Amino acid sequence: MTHATRELDLLIIGAGPAGIATAVEARQAGIQEILLLEKGPTHSFSIEKLYTPGKRVDKVYLGQEIECEGSVCIVDGNRESVLQAMDDFVNQFALPISFETEVTSIDRQDDGFFLVEDNKGLRYRSRTVVIAIGVYGRPNKPDYPIPSSLKGHTHFDLTQDIPAGESILVVGGGNTALEYVAFLYADHPVTLAYRGSHFTKANDVNRSILQKLQNQGDAKVWTQTDIGSLRDASESPRVEASFKDGRTVRFDHVIFALGGATPHGFLQQAGVELAGKSPQVDHRFHTNVPGLFLAGDLVAAGKGSIVKAFNTGHKVVWDGLCADHLECRIPGSKGS
Ligand SMILES: Cc1cc2nc3c(=O)[nH]c(=O)nc-3n(C[C@H](O)[C@H](O)[C@H](O)COP(=O)(O)OP(=O)(O)OC[C@H]3O[C@@H](n4cnc5c(N)ncnc54)[C@H](O)[C@@H]3O)c2cc1C
């Protein structure tokens, strides 16, 4: 275990839209010692991992017409243009990010400082901490067991390349599931299985793309279809899905797009109180632990977006950190 040497003013956990916006606002506010810790090999790792290449990115997402309140914003574009914009913020504001650094514990000491530890046993000492780890780190799993021998044939994102021509069952009914189908159909026979009867969780554009693919015979869509169990057929195609309506069908791969869960354990370990599934925060996203804030999807009540994540970072810094915890320069004042 390595002991912390440098004292930070602000440690930000997670370098996605919320973490990056928090860091940019902190720079604007003149907060001195800042560090971001990111578990992935790049910033914006959820976007990198979960958005399909070329995916359209809407500024108004899930019908939420929200304007950017702070120094960072995006326009409508695609996965690549948004990643480029995030890259530009990181470079323009010279944000210090430590990659492949997954935070494992956060502990507020008696002297008011936080002691944060990562997966490599490194420790960081900071006056304040913002947790911006999103909700996608732990994808929801189905309630039936997945045989371990099917590793490489069952997936929770698109990070693993699936050889062209191999058949895929996509499970889910939200935007992610529909976008997976729209991305995969060109190179694979794709079937979408959803237990609901209508795709009410998906947006109009994704719904109409799916309808078109279905009409053209490019994708099979099975609604009101629930998997009961999965079995390793031990020969190609390997994954045997038994549906609750009695059908048994085999696929080369299954991709689950069942959403993500708030990382309760992580928050509880840090001492954050939860009300049911939601972390308890005030209007500035300050938790019950003095100096510990949350940002982004963690405080979006299940309806996160990039702009919303940016705005939480702005509020945390100006209404939270600068109001009660750290010395900031006031916008418009001499020297700002
Ligand atoms: C398929 C899909 C399509 C979407 N399309 C849109 C769209 O068109 N428009 C839009 O506005 N929104 C869209 N969203 C939502 C948007 O991506 C999220 O609201 C946004 O990314 C939330 O930002 P965040 O910073 O809170 O979390 P995230 O983007 O999830 O970032 C969290 C970061 O923290 C890191 N991390 C996690 N755990 C740790 C740890 N323990 N230690 C260190 N680092 C950690 C992760 O690797 C990640 O980089 C979409 C989401 C999905 C899944």
The ligand as a MOL file (V3000), in Angstrom:
LIG
                    3D

  0  0  0     0  0            999 V3000
M  V30 BEGIN CTAB
M  V30 COUNTS 53 58 0 0 0
M  V30 BEGIN ATOM
M  V30 1 C -26.5500 3.5280 -25.5050 0
M  V30 2 C -26.6870 4.8860 -24.8730 0
M  V30 3 C -27.0390 5.9650 -25.6600 0
M  V30 4 C -27.1310 7.2540 -25.1110 0
M  V30 5 N -27.3940 8.2970 -25.9360 0
M  V30 6 C -27.4270 9.5690 -25.4200 0
M  V30 7 C -27.6560 10.7100 -26.2590 0
M  V30 8 O -27.8820 10.5930 -27.4800 0
M  V30 9 N -27.6460 11.9380 -25.6720 0
M  V30 10 C -27.4130 12.1270 -24.3370 0
M  V30 11 O -27.4060 13.2780 -23.8590 0
M  V30 12 N -27.2150 11.0620 -23.5140 0
M  V30 13 C -27.1960 9.7930 -24.0170 0
M  V30 14 N -26.9790 8.7240 -23.1870 0
M  V30 15 C -26.8120 8.9790 -21.7250 0
M  V30 16 C -25.4250 9.5360 -21.4080 0
M  V30 17 O -24.4190 8.7430 -22.0080 0
M  V30 18 C -25.2200 9.5680 -19.8840 0
M  V30 19 O -26.2710 10.2810 -19.2880 0
M  V30 20 C -23.8660 10.2380 -19.5390 0
M  V30 21 O -22.7900 9.5130 -20.1170 0
M  V30 22 C -23.6890 10.3150 -18.0180 0
M  V30 23 O -22.4370 10.8360 -17.6860 0
M  V30 24 P -21.7110 10.4600 -16.3010 0
M  V30 25 O -20.4080 11.1850 -16.3390 0
M  V30 26 O -22.6370 10.6390 -15.1720 0
M  V30 27 O -21.4580 8.8740 -16.3690 0
M  V30 28 P -20.6100 7.9910 -17.3910 0
M  V30 29 O -20.6550 8.5470 -18.7740 0
M  V30 30 O -21.0950 6.5990 -17.1720 0
M  V30 31 O -19.0990 8.1530 -16.8760 0
M  V30 32 C -18.6580 7.5440 -15.6840 0
M  V30 33 C -17.1390 7.3360 -15.7630 0
M  V30 34 O -16.6810 6.8360 -14.5080 0
M  V30 35 C -15.8000 5.7520 -14.7140 0
M  V30 36 N -15.8360 4.9100 -13.5020 0
M  V30 37 C -16.8190 4.0530 -13.1070 0
M  V30 38 N -16.5250 3.4830 -11.9250 0
M  V30 39 C -15.3180 3.9920 -11.5460 0
M  V30 40 C -14.4710 3.7990 -10.4080 0
M  V30 41 N -14.8240 2.9890 -9.3910 0
M  V30 42 N -13.2880 4.4630 -10.3500 0
M  V30 43 C -12.9190 5.3080 -11.3630 0
M  V30 44 N -13.6910 5.5210 -12.4600 0
M  V30 45 C -14.8810 4.8910 -12.5560 0
M  V30 46 C -16.3330 5.0810 -15.9740 0
M  V30 47 O -15.3310 4.2820 -16.6120 0
M  V30 48 C -16.7450 6.2950 -16.8250 0
M  V30 49 O -15.6870 6.8200 -17.6120 0
M  V30 50 C -26.8960 7.4370 -23.7150 0
M  V30 51 C -26.5610 6.3420 -22.9110 0
M  V30 52 C -26.4640 5.0660 -23.4770 0
M  V30 53 C -26.0740 3.9010 -22.5920 0
M  V30 END ATOM
M  V30 BEGIN BOND
M  V30 1 1 1 2
M  V30 2 1 2 3
M  V30 3 2 2 52
M  V30 4 2 3 4
M  V30 5 1 4 5
M  V30 6 1 4 50
M  V30 7 2 5 6
M  V30 8 1 6 7
M  V30 9 1 6 13
M  V30 10 2 7 8
M  V30 11 1 7 9
M  V30 12 1 9 10
M  V30 13 2 10 11
M  V30 14 1 10 12
M  V30 15 2 12 13
M  V30 16 1 13 14
M  V30 17 1 14 15
M  V30 18 1 14 50
M  V30 19 1 15 16
M  V30 20 1 16 17
M  V30 21 1 16 18
M  V30 22 1 18 19
M  V30 23 1 18 20
M  V30 24 1 20 21
M  V30 25 1 20 22
M  V30 26 1 22 23
M  V30 27 1 23 24
M  V30 28 2 24 25
M  V30 29 1 24 26
M  V30 30 1 24 27
M  V30 31 1 27 28
M  V30 32 2 28 29
M  V30 33 1 28 30
M  V30 34 1 28 31
M  V30 35 1 31 32
M  V30 36 1 32 33
M  V30 37 1 33 34
M  V30 38 1 33 48
M  V30 39 1 34 35
M  V30 40 1 35 36
M  V30 41 1 35 46
M  V30 42 1 36 37
M  V30 43 1 36 45
M  V30 44 2 37 38
M  V30 45 1 38 39
M  V30 46 1 39 40
M  V30 47 2 39 45
M  V30 48 1 40 41
M  V30 49 2 40 42
M  V30 50 1 42 43
M  V30 51 2 43 44
M  V30 52 1 44 45
M  V30 53 1 46 47
M  V30 54 1 46 48
M  V30 55 1 48 49
M  V30 56 2 50 51
M  V30 57 1 51 52
M  V30 58 1 52 53
M  V30 END BOND
M  V30 END CTAB
M  END
